[in-house]
């Protein structure tokens, strides 16, 4: 599997690492500095970032990268999976191609990129470089060449696809914001104890500890996100403490959190416990 850990440019990450190690062994520089230099040479700020952009074949037969692509209008670099295209000598590289991009944020957020028939997704034509890469993969029959060709294609698609392609719920939006802020599930600080969870469009307000005196207030539900305003906002620890804790009236607490975080409701046109008369 390590031998298939490739950059979209066709370079093997293990070869780059070996070259850096050899340079360090010569006493010219340290291994860390050599890796940093190698990463910069390939357009990455750190070796860890460059490594995360390596594409490989997983046990399910999908090509994947830990953080090869950035969500549009976001600073989040996200995992990407794509079923490896079955290449054969009959594939028509001059035909119109089509792609679907879907998002999952249930656990670790990732994009799933699939190439489909021309009437099922967003259409595009292969460039000369893309055709050349796939022609090479077909000729050699090499899995590594196939990974490189498809990875380069996906990275190009990620350069022009629009976030509006992807159907996202408010829970998805909040999960991506949490990812950007480094907030984990265990950072959940408050939610209504009398609401078991969200589903069927029911909205649920959650407050997460974001550290450094900041808390993230999120509205999470399973409805598609169709609003212009974000379903989240930040408050300070003091603003959290200033909310009167009233176990006999959780709706009142929710309203206070929403006002403090400057969040507008309702979202996605749903009627729930959050948009009932106070």
FIVO-659687 format. One record per residue (C-alpha): x, z, y; residue number from 1. Coordinates in nm, 2 decimals. Layout:
! FIVO-659687
c1,c3,c2,i
X,Z,Y,NUM
...
This chain:
! FIVO-659687
c1,c3,c2,i
0.00,0.00,0.00,1
0.29,0.07,0.24,2
0.41,-0.28,0.21,3
0.07,-0.40,0.33,4
0.08,-0.18,0.64,5
0.11,-0.47,0.89,6
0.08,-0.53,1.26,7
-0.15,-0.81,1.37,8
0.16,-1.00,1.47,9
0.27,-1.01,1.10,10
0.54,-0.75,1.12,11
0.57,-0.48,0.86,12
0.56,-0.13,1.00,13
0.79,0.00,0.73,14
1.05,-0.27,0.82,15
1.03,-0.16,1.19,16
1.08,0.21,1.09,17
1.37,0.12,0.86,18
1.54,-0.07,1.13,19
1.50,0.23,1.37,20
1.64,0.46,1.10,21
1.94,0.24,1.05,22
2.01,0.23,1.42,23
1.99,0.61,1.43,24
2.23,0.64,1.13,25
2.49,0.44,1.33,26
2.50,0.73,1.58,27
2.39,0.51,1.87,28
2.07,0.71,1.93,29
1.85,0.96,1.77,30
1.58,0.86,1.52,31
1.30,0.97,1.76,32
1.45,0.77,2.04,33
1.49,0.47,1.81,34
1.12,0.49,1.70,35
1.01,0.53,2.06,36
1.21,0.22,2.16,37
1.06,0.02,1.86,38
0.71,0.12,1.97,39
0.77,0.02,2.33,40
0.91,-0.31,2.21,41
0.58,-0.38,2.03,42
0.36,-0.27,2.32,43
0.28,0.09,2.23,44
0.35,0.41,2.42,45
0.46,0.61,2.12,46
0.55,0.55,1.75,47
0.23,0.73,1.65,48
0.02,0.49,1.86,49
0.20,0.19,1.71,50
0.15,0.33,1.36,51
-0.22,0.38,1.42,52
-0.25,0.01,1.51,53
-0.11,-0.10,1.17,54
-0.36,-0.27,0.94,55
-0.38,-0.21,0.57,56
-0.60,-0.27,0.27,57
-0.80,0.04,0.16,58
-0.93,0.13,-0.18,59
-1.27,-0.03,-0.10,60
-1.11,-0.36,-0.04,61
-1.16,-0.34,0.34,62
-0.89,-0.39,0.59,63
-0.86,-0.10,0.82,64
-0.67,0.05,1.11,65
-0.68,0.40,1.23,66
-0.70,0.32,1.60,67
-0.66,-0.05,1.66,68
-0.94,-0.11,1.91,69
-1.08,0.05,2.22,70
-1.45,0.08,2.28,71
-1.56,-0.12,2.59,72
-1.60,0.09,2.90,73
-1.43,0.38,2.73,74
-1.09,0.53,2.69,75
-1.15,0.59,2.32,76
-0.94,0.41,2.06,77
-1.15,0.39,1.75,78
-1.10,0.33,1.38,79
-1.20,-0.02,1.26,80
-1.30,-0.14,0.91,81
-1.37,-0.50,0.80,82
-1.43,-0.65,0.46,83
-1.14,-0.87,0.37,84
-1.25,-1.24,0.40,85
-1.22,-1.42,0.07,86
-1.00,-1.71,0.15,87
-1.00,-2.03,-0.06,88
-0.89,-2.39,-0.01,89
-1.25,-2.49,0.07,90
-1.29,-2.26,0.38,91
-1.37,-2.47,0.69,92
-1.16,-2.34,0.97,93
-1.33,-2.59,1.21,94
-1.68,-2.46,1.16,95
-1.84,-2.21,1.40,96
-1.77,-1.85,1.30,97
-1.99,-1.55,1.37,98
-1.93,-1.18,1.39,99
-2.13,-0.86,1.38,100
-2.00,-0.53,1.51,101
-2.17,-0.20,1.42,102
-2.08,0.16,1.51,103
-2.09,0.48,1.30,104
-2.03,0.82,1.46,105
-2.18,1.04,1.18,106
-1.84,1.19,1.10,107
-1.52,1.01,1.23,108
-1.64,0.74,1.46,109
-1.55,0.39,1.36,110
-1.65,0.02,1.41,111
-1.74,-0.20,1.12,112
-1.67,-0.56,1.19,113
-1.81,-0.82,0.95,114
-1.79,-1.20,0.97,115
-2.13,-1.36,0.88,116
-2.31,-1.69,0.88,117
-2.34,-1.86,1.22,118
-2.71,-1.77,1.26,119
-2.66,-1.39,1.19,120
-2.42,-1.27,1.47,121
-2.23,-1.37,1.78,122
-2.08,-1.72,1.75,123
-1.73,-1.83,1.84,124
-1.47,-2.09,1.73,125
-1.13,-2.02,1.60,126
-0.84,-2.09,1.84,127
-0.54,-2.30,1.73,128
-0.33,-1.98,1.66,129
-0.61,-1.83,1.46,130
-0.65,-2.14,1.25,131
-0.28,-2.15,1.19,132
-0.28,-1.79,1.07,133
-0.56,-1.85,0.82,134
-0.41,-2.17,0.70,135
-0.09,-1.98,0.62,136
-0.29,-1.71,0.44,137
-0.47,-1.98,0.23,138
-0.15,-2.16,0.14,139
0.05,-1.85,0.04,140
-0.24,-1.66,-0.12,141
-0.07,-1.35,0.01,142
-0.28,-1.04,0.08,143
-0.04,-0.94,0.36,144
-0.09,-1.28,0.53,145
-0.47,-1.25,0.49,146
-0.46,-0.90,0.65,147
-0.25,-1.03,0.94,148
-0.48,-1.33,1.00,149
-0.79,-1.12,0.99,150
-0.64,-0.83,1.19,151
-0.54,-1.06,1.47,152
-0.88,-1.22,1.47,153
-1.05,-0.87,1.49,154
-0.82,-0.76,1.78,155
-0.92,-1.08,1.96,156
-1.29,-1.01,1.90,157
-1.24,-0.66,2.03,158
-1.10,-0.81,2.35,159
-1.43,-0.99,2.44,160
-1.71,-0.82,2.25,161
-1.96,-0.63,2.47,162
-2.07,-0.27,2.41,163
-2.43,-0.39,2.45,164
-2.39,-0.57,2.11,165
-2.38,-0.23,1.94,166
-2.70,-0.03,1.89,167
-2.61,0.32,1.99,168
-2.82,0.64,1.99,169
-2.77,0.92,2.24,170
-2.60,1.11,1.96,171
-2.35,0.82,1.93,172
-2.28,0.83,2.30,173
-2.22,1.20,2.30,174
-2.00,1.18,1.99,175
-1.78,0.92,2.16,176
-1.75,1.14,2.47,177
-1.66,1.43,2.25,178
-1.39,1.22,2.08,179
-1.25,1.12,2.42,180
-1.24,1.49,2.53,181
-1.10,1.61,2.20,182
-1.41,1.82,2.12,183
-1.47,1.90,1.75,184
-1.79,2.01,1.57,185
-1.65,2.37,1.55,186
-1.65,2.38,1.94,187
-2.03,2.39,1.94,188
-2.11,2.69,2.16,189
-2.49,2.70,2.20,190
-2.80,2.52,2.07,191
-3.16,2.62,2.03,192
-3.17,2.84,1.72,193
-3.54,2.75,1.67,194
-3.47,2.38,1.64,195
-3.34,2.28,1.30,196
-3.19,1.95,1.40,197
-3.27,1.62,1.55,198
-3.45,1.33,1.38,199
-3.76,1.12,1.43,200
-3.67,1.09,1.79,201
-3.66,1.46,1.86,202
-3.41,1.55,2.12,203
-3.17,1.84,2.09,204
-2.95,1.99,2.36,205
-2.61,2.12,2.26,206
-2.33,2.29,2.46,207
-1.97,2.25,2.35,208
-1.66,2.44,2.47,209
-1.43,2.17,2.61,210
-1.15,2.42,2.70,211
-0.98,2.48,3.04,212
-1.30,2.65,3.18,213
-1.52,2.34,3.10,214
-1.82,2.30,2.88,215
-1.99,1.97,2.77,216
-2.37,1.96,2.77,217
-2.51,1.69,2.55,218
-2.86,1.55,2.46,219
-2.84,1.42,2.11,220
-3.11,1.23,1.92,221
-3.16,0.94,1.68,222
-3.33,0.71,1.93,223
-3.15,0.40,2.06,224
-2.99,0.46,2.40,225
-3.16,0.25,2.66,226
-3.10,0.44,2.98,227
-2.85,0.39,3.26,228
-2.77,0.76,3.30,229
-2.53,0.93,3.06,230
-2.69,1.18,2.81,231
-2.42,1.43,2.88,232
-2.25,1.62,3.16,233
-2.00,1.90,3.22,234
-2.04,2.25,3.35,235
-1.80,2.54,3.41,236
-1.79,2.87,3.22,237
-1.93,3.03,3.53,238
-2.23,2.79,3.53,239
-2.28,2.87,3.16,240
-2.27,3.24,3.23,241
-2.51,3.20,3.52,242
-2.78,3.06,3.29,243
-3.02,3.34,3.21,244
-3.03,3.38,2.83,245
-3.40,3.42,2.75,246
-3.46,3.42,2.37,247
-3.83,3.42,2.43,248
-3.81,3.10,2.64,249
-3.55,2.85,2.51,250
-3.71,2.57,2.70,251
-3.63,2.75,3.03,252
-3.26,2.78,2.92,253
-3.24,2.41,2.83,254
-3.38,2.32,3.17,255
-3.12,2.53,3.34,256
-2.84,2.37,3.14,257
-2.97,2.02,3.22,258
-2.99,2.10,3.60,259
-2.64,2.25,3.59,260
-2.49,1.94,3.41,261
-2.70,1.70,3.63,262
-2.85,1.53,3.32,263
-3.18,1.34,3.36,264
-3.45,1.34,3.09,265
-3.63,1.21,2.90,266
-3.41,0.95,2.72,267
-3.53,0.65,2.51,268
-3.89,0.72,2.61,269
-3.93,0.99,2.35,270
-4.17,1.28,2.39,271
-4.01,1.60,2.26,272
-3.97,1.97,2.32,273
-3.74,1.88,2.60,274
-3.98,1.68,2.81,275
-4.29,1.90,2.77,276
-4.43,2.09,3.07,277
-4.22,2.39,3.15,278
